[in-house]
């Protein structure tokens, strides 16, 4: 297949591009800043003319829309920008796919749910987002469903990945644990970690089918941020740092977070697709690979 990616510079975009090419797909990775060529690889999804020109030039079979503002607190402080990129940008992609009769895959988030359920959310639960970020992503989902008949909406959990360029939770925990005797992490917020390589495989599996619809693609299981941080320090082989649980009240943030963002990949299972492996298995593989690659720098 010929695939056009938006947001290809992000941690999932890099893994998805690599895996797709390894499977023999022809991929055009694009981002708001150019990647391989200038200016051909630059697409700002808030500009519908750039999207339509790229589609006309490349003639893809499908568009994989990963571009988004993912800074949850930044979105809360500037909701207009969140809606511009995450909602209107997604509407632009959806309309371009509709007019060109293309399949569209949109990566969304498990935070579209309010967090008041006692068990993990599945695809048939009703979203009720509580932050500007999650509302903007949910409205993007609505646009995709309304505009594109052949669509996949793939929800991610607590994403980790990026390798040597990782600046998110995993890399931060490793850096802090190496410098501190005690590392405190929140134990009253729960989610499903999601390895970028594993969710990328799900996306490519879906694209090879006609089972259109909404899917959860997190790794199996759930944990608190404390449990995830504890596992990271263990897998990184860091000694001398004790990970301690604490309340989220100790780290007040501009944007509200759901108490529970954990997800169940029910629709993947019902449709006969392979469900991503348990989160600890994926996290162990990623952390050990990350530590090994950085030790060689």
N, C-alpha and C positions, 0 to 999 in steps of 0.2 A: 504493500500500500504506500501511497504518497501521503505523508503526514505533515501538516503545518502546525507548529507549536507556538503558542504565546507564552511569555514568562519563562523562557527556556534557560535563563541565567540563574533561576532559583535552584534550591537544593534538589527539589523533585524534578525540575526540568532537565538538569544535567543527567540524572540517573535514567529518566525516561528516554531521553535522546540516545544515550549509550545502549540501553537495552533494545530499543526499537531497531537501531542500526544493526545490532548483533543478530537480530531475528530476520534481517534482510529487508526491512522497510526502508524507504527513501524518506529522509527527514529534513525539513527546513526549520531549524530552531530560530526563533525570533524573540526579541525582548524590546523594552522601551529604549535600551541602549544597545548598539550593534554588538554582535558576537563575533562572527567569522568574517564578515565583509561590511563595508561601509559604502552607502547607507542601506543596502538591500536587506539586512537582517534586523533593521529597526522597525518595529511596529508599536505604535501607541494605540492601545485599544479604545481610548476615548475619541479617536479620530476614525470615523467610519471609512473615510476615503483611503486611508492607509491600508486598512483591512481588505477592502474590496480590490485595491490595486494588487496586493500581494496574492490574493486568491486567483485573480485573473491571470497573473504572471505564472504562478506555480501549478495551478490546476490540481489541487490536492483531492484525495478521496475523503479525507476527514480533517477537521480542525480540532486540536486538543488545546483547550483554553485553561491555562494555568496562571496567567498573569493576574495579580491581585495585590491589594494593600493588605498585609497580614499583621501589621503592628496594631494589636488590639487596643492599646491605650492611646496610640496616635489617632486611630479612627474615632475613639470616644471624644477626643479633644477637637477633632475636625471632621464631624460626620458628613459634611458636604463633600469633602474629598473622597471619603469612603464610598459614598453613593455614586460619585462620578466614575470612579475606577471599577469598583466591585459590582455595581448594579448597571449603570449606563454603559460602561465598557463591555459588560457581558451581553447586554441587549444589542450592542453594535455587532458583536461576534455572532450572536444568534440570528440576527436579521441577514447578515452577510451569508451565513450558512443556509438559511432558508431560501434566499434568492438564487444561490448557486446550487441548490439541491444537494447539500453535503451533510454527512454525518457529523455531529458535534459531540465532544466529550468535555464536560465541565467539572473541574475539581472544586468541591465545596467543603463544608466543615461540619463536624459533629456538634459544634457549639450552637447550631440552630435550635437545639432543644433547651428548655429552661432549667433542667438539672434537678427537678423535684421528684423524679421517678426513683424508686428504690432499686431497680434493676437496670442493666444496660439498655439503651435505646436501640430499637430496630427500625427498619425502613417504613414500617406501617404506623409508627407513632407520629403524633401531630407536632410539628415544629412550633415553638413559641420563643423566638430569640429575645434575649434580654440586653444585648449590647449593640452599639452602632455597627460594629464590625459584623456580628452575626446577622443582624437585620439586613445589612447591605448584601451579604452573601446569600441569604434566603431569597431576597428579591431578585438576585441574579438567577437563582434556581427557577423562580416563577417565570422569568423571561424566557429561559431555555425551554421550559415545558410549553409555553404558549406559542413560541415561534418555530421550533424545530421538531418535526415529527420523528426523525431518526436521531435520538439523543441518548446519551448516557450521562447521568449525574453521579459522581463518585465522591462520597464524603470521607474525609480523612479525620483521624483523631489527633493526638499530640504527635506531630510530625518530628522525626529526627532523621538526620542524614547530612550530606554535604562534604564529608571527608575532611581534607586538610583545610577547606574553606569554611568549616562549621564554626559559627559564632553563636549558636543557639544554646538550648538548655544543656545538652550533653557536654559540649565543649566548655561551657561556663562552669559546670559542676566539677569537671576534671581540673580545670585551672584553679578554682577556689580550694578544692580538696588538697591540692599540692602545696598550698600556701597557708593552710589553716589547721589548727588542732581540732576545731569543732566546726561543723557545717550544719546549718539549720535549714530544714525544708518543710514545706506545708504538708500537713497530714489530714486536712479536711476538704480537699478537692480531689476528685477522682476522674480518671480518664483512661483511654486505651491508646498506648503508644503505637505509632505507625511509622515503620521504616520506609523511607522513600523508595528503596529498591523493591520492596514487597508490594506497595500500592501501585508502583509502575507496572509490575507484572500483571496485576489485576486489570489495569487499564488496557493493556495490550490483549489480554484474554477476551475482554469484553468487545474490543474493536473487531475481533475475529468472529464475532457472532452477530445475530440479529435480535438478541434478547434486550431490547432497549428499555430504559427505565432508570430508576434511582437505586444505588447500591452503597452499602457501607463497606469500607475496605481497610479497616484498622486491623492491627495484629490482634490475635485472640487474647482475651483476658483483660483485666483492669487493675489499676494500682493508684496509689496516691503519689503526689510529687515526692514525698518523703521516700516511699518505697522505690520509686524510680531512681532517685538520687543515691540511695543506699546501694542499689544494684550497679549503678554506674561506677561508683567508687570501688566496689568489689571487683567488677570486671576489669577495671583499669589497673588493678593490682596496687592501689595506693594504700599504704599503711600509715598509721599514726594520725589519721583524721577520723573522728567519730561523727557520724551523721545523726542528728537529733531531730525529732519531730517538733513541729510548732503549729500554731494557729495561723490562718491566713490574715487574721487581724494584725499580726506583727508586720505584715508587708502590704499596707493599704495601697491600692492601685486605682487609677481613674475609672477604668471600665469594670463593671461587674462580671464575675465569672460564674458559670453554673457550678453548683456543688458537684454534679455528676455529668461528665461528658463521655462516659464509657459507652461503647457501641457493640452491638451484636450484628454480625454479617449474615443476617437471616436470609435475605433475598439471594445472595451469592450461593448459599447452601441449597436453597429450594430450587434454584435454576441449574444446579449441577456443576457450578464452578468451584475451583479449588479455593478454599478459604485461607487467608494468610496464617502463617505459623504463630505460635505463642510469642508474646512480646519479649519475654526474657531471652528466648533463643535468638531472636533478631537483634536485640540490644547487645547481647554478649558478642555476637559476630561483629557488629558495627564498632563497639567500643574497642575491642582488641585490635581490629584493623586500623582504627584511628590512632590508637596509641603507638602501634607499630610503625605506621607511616610517618608520624611526627617525630619519632625517635631517630629516624633516618635523615631528617632534615638538618 
